[in-house]
């Protein structure tokens, strides 16, 4: 079993950048495909980005493509979400998630993830 803790959220102005981190403990992160999701008030949790165990495959929601980058450092047991050109509509609680999968598989649906962090708030002011 793996435990996930997100950090790096906060208040940022529109057009700015922020990097979220997701630190894993309890089991090596290299065993898991990882994803970032977000949930805004009154909305369902939605997919943001995902990365395979190897880091060689990634997938992004259309709304963040070209602005966000997911990456991982398995040696540090950490996954990152670099967010650039932030917009007010990016305001949400951001969650990282983990699931055991084969080495190159990317997982984009909420229900397929087994482990979740507690979330970190990102607020983008206009």
Secondary structure, 3 states (H helix, E strand, C coil): CCEEEEECCEEEECCCCEEEEEEEECCCHHHEEEEEEEECCCCCCEEEEEECCCCCCEEECCCCCCCEEEEEEHHHCEEEEEECCCCHHHCEEEEEEEEECCCCCCCCCHHHCCEECCCEEEEEEC
